[in-house]
Amino acid sequence: MAIPVRSIPVLEGEVAEQFEKNARWAEKHRGSVDFSKEMAACREMIEKSRKNFIKK
């Protein structure tokens, strides 16, 4: 059986222009997220896990 094809919604007019304007602004003002604290905590948890799992 074939799957019916649905039409894809398309932005038009002012809504499309505003969307494109916002997308261009977001592209120029990309931010970055610093995950160094989270990575340090993750490494610490992994090291503790290794010490408990691999006993010498």
The 8 nearest C-alpha neighbors of each residue, nearest first, counted from 0:
[[1, 2, 3, 4, 5, 6, 7, 8],
 [0, 2, 3, 4, 5, 6, 7, 8],
 [1, 3, 4, 0, 5, 6, 7, 8],
 [2, 4, 1, 5, 0, 6, 7, 8],
 [5, 3, 2, 6, 1, 7, 0, 8],
 [6, 4, 3, 7, 2, 8, 1, 9],
 [5, 7, 8, 4, 9, 3, 10, 2],
 [6, 8, 9, 5, 4, 10, 11, 3],
 [7, 9, 6, 10, 5, 11, 15, 14],
 [10, 8, 11, 7, 15, 6, 14, 12],
 [11, 9, 15, 14, 8, 12, 18, 16],
 [10, 12, 15, 14, 9, 13, 16, 8],
 [11, 13, 15, 14, 16, 10, 17, 9],
 [14, 12, 16, 15, 17, 11, 18, 10],
 [13, 15, 17, 16, 12, 11, 18, 10],
 [16, 14, 10, 11, 18, 13, 12, 17],
 [15, 17, 13, 19, 18, 14, 20, 12],
 [18, 16, 20, 14, 19, 15, 13, 21],
 [19, 17, 15, 21, 16, 20, 22, 14],
 [18, 20, 22, 16, 21, 17, 23, 15],
 [19, 21, 17, 23, 18, 22, 16, 24],
 [22, 20, 24, 18, 19, 23, 25, 17],
 [23, 21, 19, 25, 24, 20, 18, 26],
 [22, 24, 26, 20, 25, 21, 19, 27],
 [25, 23, 21, 27, 26, 22, 28, 20],
 [26, 24, 28, 22, 23, 27, 29, 21],
 [25, 27, 23, 24, 29, 28, 22, 21],
 [28, 26, 24, 25, 29, 23, 22, 30],
 [29, 27, 25, 26, 24, 30, 23, 31],
 [30, 28, 26, 27, 25, 31, 24, 32],
 [31, 29, 28, 32, 25, 27, 26, 33],
 [30, 32, 33, 29, 34, 28, 35, 26],
 [31, 33, 34, 30, 35, 29, 36, 37],
 [32, 34, 35, 31, 36, 37, 38, 30],
 [33, 35, 37, 36, 38, 32, 39, 31],
 [34, 36, 38, 37, 33, 39, 40, 32],
 [37, 35, 39, 38, 34, 40, 33, 41],
 [36, 38, 40, 34, 39, 35, 41, 42],
 [37, 39, 41, 35, 40, 36, 34, 42],
 [38, 40, 42, 36, 41, 37, 35, 43],
 [41, 39, 43, 37, 38, 42, 44, 36],
 [42, 40, 38, 44, 43, 39, 37, 45],
 [43, 41, 45, 39, 44, 40, 38, 46],
 [42, 44, 40, 46, 41, 45, 39, 47],
 [45, 43, 41, 47, 42, 46, 48, 40],
 [44, 46, 48, 42, 43, 47, 49, 41],
 [45, 47, 49, 43, 48, 44, 42, 50],
 [48, 46, 50, 44, 49, 45, 43, 51],
 [47, 49, 45, 51, 46, 50, 52, 44],
 [50, 48, 52, 46, 51, 47, 53, 45],
 [49, 51, 47, 48, 53, 52, 46, 54],
 [52, 50, 48, 49, 53, 54, 47, 46],
 [53, 51, 49, 50, 48, 54, 47, 55],
 [52, 54, 50, 49, 51, 55, 48, 47],
 [55, 53, 52, 51, 50, 49, 48, 47],
 [54, 53, 50, 52, 51, 49, 48, 47]]
